[in-house]
């Protein structure tokens, strides 16, 4: 049974600042970037990518977040950019439960309120942080620091092909780890068959749409 989904977004620079379908975005403490944004939903247990939405870089995470939700997502872990009814209602409509980082809580006792806030946020930070490793792998190992071609459609193709390649390699790693944990032989000396592991399917939602 699925236990949860990680949702987050990452910015990828456009191939050219003249790309009219890319847009500028500026985050505090970081240089401005012209490009696109990949909104991603990944399985919290396996770190396999399940859903992707691609937008210009200036589109708000919470606004595009619903398009990165798989069906029956379980608990959905996301940072404070996904606060609000737009994303929360979308999670519940898919049969999931929002687990969003809170920026504050009401309470008369400051120390008690801060303790409740940390108790809520700490497990969310710990779990949702796994998606940062996915983005790091995409950019470090698959060259997704910058788009190869101009235009939103081609950006979507490049991101989805990267996700498919990542999922394939990740699936092989999961299979290898499971195969290493073989059931020990029975005490009777009867030889047992090793556990059979079926490769995780590649979601059809990741495949580029035919024009």
N, C-alpha and C positions, 0 to 999 in steps of 0.2 A: 504494500500500500504506500502511496506517495505521502511523504511527510511534509514537504515544503518546497517553495520556489524562491529563488533569489532574483530580484529585479533591480537593474541599475542601467546606467547609460555611460558611454564613452565617446569622446570626440576624436574624429580622425580628420587631419588636415586635408584640404582639397589639393588636387594635382596642380591647380593654378589659381591664383587669387582673382583671375578674370572669369572663373567659373560662376556664371550668374545664378546657378541653382544652389550654390553653397552660400553660407552666411557667416558673418563675424559673430563671435561670442567672447565675452571677457568674464573670467571668474576672479574673485578677490585673491590677490597675491600671485596671479599667474598671467603670463602674456596673452594678449588677444590671439585667437585662432580663427582662420577662415576655413570652413569645411562643413562636415556633416556629423551627425550623431547617430550612433547605433544604440537602440534601446533593446535590452536583452532580458529574456526570462530563462533561467537555468535551473535544473533540478538541484535541490539543496544537498541531496545525498551523493549523487554521482558527479556533479559539476558538468553535466552534459547540457548543451544549449538546446532549448526546446522551441523558443519563439524569438523572432527578431522583427523590429520595425526600424526603418531608416528615415531620418528627417534632416532638414538643414540644421546646422549646429545651434541655432538660436531658439529652437523649439523647447519649451519647458518639459522637464523630465516627467512631472506628474500628468501633464496633458497627453503625452504620447505613451505613458506607461501602460494603459489598458491594452494597447496593441501588442505588448510584449508578454501578455498573460496566456499561459496554456489553459486548457480546460481542466477543471478540478485541481487547482493549483495547491491545495492544502494551505498551510500557513505561508503567507507571502511576506518575506523580509525585505525591507527597503529603507533607505535613509530619509531624512526629513524633507527632501525635495518632493516626496510623494505624499505629503500630508494633504488632507482635504477630501471632500466628498467625491470629487470626480474619480479619483483613483480608488478610494475605499469602496465606493458603490460598485465599481467595475469588478473588484476582487470578490465581493460578496455575490454579485450576479453570476460569477463563474463557479461559485460553490466554495470559495476560499475564505480565509480569515486574515485580515490585515495585521501585520506586525511592523509598524512604522516607527522609526526613531522619533521620540518626542523631544521638543525643545524646551518645554516647561510644563509644570503641573500646578494646580491650585492647592493651597493648603495654608493653614494659619501658622503652623510650626515650620520654620524654614529648614531646620535640620531634618525633620521627618519627611518633609516634601522632597528635599534633595535626595534622601535615601530611597524614596519610592521611585524617583526619576531614574536614578542610577540602576536600581533593581530591574526596571523596565527596559532600559536601553542596553545594558551590558550584554545580555544574551543575543539581542538583535545585532549589535556590532560584531560579536564573535562569529555569528553564522553568516551574515551578509558579506563580511569581508572576503569570503571565498570567491566571490565573483570578480574581485579585483585581480585575482590570480589568472582568471580566464582572459581578461583584457591585457594583462601583462604578457601572457603567452602569445596572444594574437599579434601584439606589436613587436615583441622581441623575436619570436620564432617564425612568424608568418609575414613579416614585412608590412603590417597594417598601420604603420605610423603615418602613412600618406596614401591618398587615393592614386590609382594608376591612370584613371580616365576622368573626363569631365562629365558632369550631369548626375542627377539623383538616381536615375535608373541604373546606371553603370556602377555607381557607388554601392547600391543595393546588391548587385550581382557580386561584386568583389567581397563585400562583407559576408554574404551568405556562403560563398564558396570557401571563405576562410573558416567559417563556423563548421561547415561539413568536414573539412580537413581536420580541424581540431577535434571534432566528435569522433572521427574514425580512430585517430591516434589515442584519444582518451579511452575509447571503448576497448582497444587492444590492451591498454594498461590495466583496466578494470578486470578484464578476462584473465590476464596473467596473474594478478593478485589473487583472484578467486581460485585459480587452478593450483596455486602454491599452498592453499589451505585445504588440502585433500583430507578426506575422512580417513583416520587410521584403520588398518585391517582389524577385523573382528578377532576376538580371542580364540575362536574356533580354528583359526588359520585359513578360513575361507577367503579367497581373494575378492575384494570389493572393487567395483567400478568407480573411477574418480568422478567427482561431481561434474555434471555437465553444465556448462554456462553458455547461454545464448547471447550473441552480440546485441548490444542495444541498437534498435532501429534508428535510422536517420529520419528525422521528422520531415514529412513532405512540405511542411510550412517553410522550411529553410531553403528549399529549392527555388531557383529564380523562376519567375512566372514567364510563360511563353508570350511573346508579343503577337 
